[in-house]
Amino acid sequence: MRAVTVYRMDYARKTRYPVGVVLEQRKTERGNNYKDLLRLARRLFALETADAVQIVIDVSHARRAYLPEPTSDCSAR
């Protein structure tokens, strides 16, 4: 599971402000991971329909490689 930061973009000032995170729970990379995360972020954080275009996610977080999850197996005795 990975947390991807959601930003509200101010196109006039060309700055972005963090407003929250969405969690990606997919284990494998699919063709539409980025679009699905963006759709979810816009659904959760947009104040109205016209505000949805100002919601963006950080692409570098969405494309980062998956790390193996730690296991609780302690078989080294």
C-alpha positions, 0 to 999 in steps of 0.5 A: 500500500502506498500513499500518494499526495493530492494537491490543489493547483493554483494555476495563476501563481503556478503553485500547488498546495497539499490537501490530502493523500489517497492510498493505492492498494494495487500490487501490480502496475496496470495501464490506468493506475494514474487515471484511477488515482486521479479520479478518486482524488478529484471525487474526494477532494474537489469542492464542486464540479468546476473545482475538479480540474485544480486537483492533481496528484504527484506523478513521481509518487504514482510511478514509484516502484513497489517495494517488497512488503515486510513479512513477520516470518522469523525463521532464522534460529 
